[in-house]
Amino acid sequence: MTERQLIQEILNSEAVEYSFENVDEDSKEYTLLLKKQDKDVRPIETLNEEIKKYFQSANFDYHEDMNPDGDGDIRLVIKRS
């Protein structure tokens, strides 16, 4: 499984809308924009903590920006350790 597939698997398991803003395959760093689905009642902080747990267990460094400018709820910058 490629890193990109692993990222997609994690985000699909959390039922969140996402898009890749920046992909640097050479440095294995990815910037993603996440958005809660309309029927998702979880607070954004709870969603972030759940996603963070999965990425950290898969050995990704994780930096989030809550409520960034733009169309998303969370902007993630993740990088494989």
RAPE-V496244 format. One record per helix or strand of 3 or more residues. SS is the DSSP state (h for helix, s for strand). FROM is the first residue (numbers start at 0). LEN is the number of residues. Records with the same first field share a line. If there is no record, write none. Layout:
SS->FROM-LEN + FROM-LEN
//
This chain:
h->2-11 + 43-14
s->15-9 + 28-8 + 59-7 + 73-7
//
